[in-house]
Amino acid sequence: MTRRTLLGGIAATTQLQIAKAAEWKPRLGILGPFTEANVRFAKEEGFTNMILGATRGSTMDANKITDAQIEQVKQSLARNQMHVSALQASQDHISADPDKRKQDNDYFVKLIELAGKLGIPYIGTASGKNVAKPFEQQVDDIVRVYTERYFPACQANKVRILWEPYPGGANIAINPFGFEALFKGFGDSPHVGLQYDPSHLVWQMMDPVQTAREFVDKIYDVHLKDMEVRWDVLRRVGINPLNKTQWWVYRLPGLGSVDWPAFFTVLQRAGYQGAMSMEHEDPLYGSPNRPGPDFTPDYAMGFKMAHRYLRQYVPE
């Protein structure tokens, strides 16, 4: 084989690899309450996805929404060509209070049915937590409740339950230890996965990029939220300050500690083509003092500012 033949073969292989490479174009969106104004804002700003808040008392309250209102939601989304990747409703699925547990479980079944009626594939939530029991028993309780109460509805409505790694609520799905225990408990169930939010790993002093790389095959939806660690405060008061001083602040993407290029590289290499939606809790732009449900101008400006930052990484 001549040098020219060898180089020609390498060039041909490289061209073939380039030809096979698909454009990375996940849906970029925002999280918020459903209102006509919010959907219209998302469309006008160039977003193609939303995650809709669906806790009790929200505009998507599964206990109260009527069939006529569901049809109005469908029409609004279709009119604005807006995809919805998930409903959002964190609650305690294994509460120690049997009455509260029943209420929460009953509501979540209705929420799965609502997602099915709207054609929404995922529900983002917490796993459930009961600190009165050992960790292993909590996992067993979660598996039992989901299998008995939720999975029949998931099967019928083509809905998957995703855990957001929020460490401040009724949740054990907050880090690799919790992820591994739950996925082992559920085996190969097609009804559970992760709704990945890198900010919550930063809060726990973990590497969100490493964790994403380890569990990327379980990530079906993404929250784009950043976290600023106030090191000047943290070094003075520690992670459990006696005076409750807050040493961390939620930020919009690009204003905190998350290594976004590295994070997006993990998703892109894995071929992730799902949705990535900004969860706005940044006090610089109107959060948490948002009266809602419509976005206020200063709150909406936060989405716009973050969108400018994300355009350099996520194709329109």
C-alpha positions, -999 to 999 in steps of 0.1 A, spaced: 0 0 0 14 34 -10 13 65 12 -11 81 -13 -35 51 -10 -33 51 28 -40 89 30 -68 85 5 -84 58 26 -82 79 57 -97 109 39 -126 88 26 -133 73 61 -132 108 76 -157 121 50 -180 91 56 -179 99 94 -187 135 87 -215 126 64 -231 103 90 -229 129 118 -264 143 125 -270 179 135 -275 183 173 -308 201 176 -327 194 208 -358 214 216 -350 245 237 -377 258 260 -389 272 293 -407 260 324 -437 279 338 -475 279 343 -498 274 314 -515 306 302 -522 318 267 -498 347 274 -469 325 285 -473 301 255 -474 331 232 -443 346 248 -424 313 244 -434 311 207 -424 348 200 -390 344 218 -382 314 196 -386 285 221 -400 253 208 -408 235 241 -424 241 275 -426 223 308 -459 231 325 -463 234 362 -491 210 373 -492 210 411 -525 213 429 -537 249 427 -519 255 394 -535 263 361 -530 226 352 -545 212 385 -555 176 376 -583 177 402 -600 207 386 -592 210 349 -622 201 327 -623 184 293 -632 218 278 -602 234 294 -580 205 282 -592 211 247 -584 248 250 -548 239 262 -544 217 231 -556 244 208 -533 270 223 -503 247 221 -511 237 185 -517 274 175 -483 283 188 -466 252 175 -455 245 210 -443 211 222 -446 202 259 -421 177 271 -433 173 307 -458 183 334 -441 193 367 -454 182 401 -431 174 429 -448 157 459 -442 130 485 -453 97 470 -445 77 502 -456 101 530 -457 86 565 -492 100 569 -515 75 552 -542 100 544 -517 124 528 -501 95 509 -535 85 495 -543 121 485 -509 125 468 -511 91 451 -546 97 438 -536 131 425 -506 117 407 -527 91 389 -550 118 377 -519 138 365 -507 108 345 -541 106 329 -540 143 322 -506 140 305 -520 111 284 -549 133 272 -525 160 262 -500 137 246 -473 148 271 -447 120 275 -432 128 309 -440 140 344 -411 155 364 -413 149 401 -395 138 433 -391 102 441 -407 103 475 -390 101 509 -397 89 545 -369 97 568 -385 76 596 -375 45 576 -341 31 566 -330 40 531 -335 5 517 -371 4 530 -378 38 514 -366 23 481 -389 -7 486 -419 16 494 -413 37 463 -411 7 441 -443 -8 455 -463 25 453 -452 32 417 -457 -4 406 -492 -7 422 -506 28 417 -488 45 389 -475 21 363 -509 8 351 -518 44 343 -483 50 328 -488 20 305 -523 31 295 -513 67 288 -478 63 275 -462 84 302 -429 81 319 -421 94 355 -389 113 357 -370 123 389 -355 157 393 -324 156 416 -337 183 440 -321 177 474 -345 199 494 -377 180 492 -393 145 495 -366 129 473 -340 102 475 -332 105 437 -307 133 443 -273 118 434 -257 86 420 -263 67 452 -300 73 451 -302 68 413 -285 35 414 -306 22 443 -339 32 425 -330 19 391 -319 -14 406 -351 -16 425 -372 -9 393 -351 -32 372 -357 -26 335 -389 -7 339 -397 16 310 -417 39 332 -390 58 351 -360 79 343 -343 112 351 -352 148 346 -317 162 349 -310 195 366 -273 202 369 -278 230 395 -289 206 421 -256 187 419 -236 219 423 -256 226 454 -245 192 468 -208 200 459 -209 174 432 -197 175 395 -229 177 374 -210 169 342 -195 137 356 -229 125 369 -246 134 336 -220 113 318 -226 84 341 -264 84 338 -269 99 304 -288 69 291 -314 76 318 -319 113 310 -351 120 292 -357 156 300 -335 185 312 -338 216 333 -314 243 324 -307 261 357 -274 274 370 -261 277 406 -238 304 420 -218 292 450 -210 322 472 -176 310 483 -169 342 504 -200 333 524 -194 296 525 -159 298 538 -171 319 567 -203 301 577 -200 266 563 -226 244 546 -249 244 576 -247 280 588 -261 286 623 -277 319 612 -293 303 580 -271 325 558 -276 313 522 -243 305 505 -258 295 472 -282 312 447 -301 298 417 -290 315 385 -300 315 349 -276 296 326 -243 313 322 -245 332 355 -233 304 379 -209 276 383 -221 250 358 -197 242 329 -223 244 302 -200 236 272 -189 204 290 -225 195 299 -238 200 264 -209 179 251 -220 150 272 -256 152 258 -245 158 222 -221 128 223 -248 106 236 -272 117 209 -297 133 232 -324 149 211 -350 156 238 -360 189 253 -339 213 275 -360 239 293 -349 268 314 -362 268 350 -360 304 361 -355 310 398 -329 338 395 -336 368 418 -318 391 393 -348 389 370 -379 388 391 -378 355 409 -391 344 433 -414 374 435 -435 364 405 -472 369 411 -482 349 381 -495 330 365 -485 352 335 -448 361 333 -441 396 344 -419 417 321 -388 415 344 -392 377 348 -397 373 311 -365 393 305 -346 367 324 -356 341 298 -345 364 271 -311 371 286 -305 334 291 -316 326 256 -289 349 242 -263 330 262 -276 296 251 -277 304 214 -239 299 212 -243 262 222 -278 251 211 -288 254 174 -320 273 167 
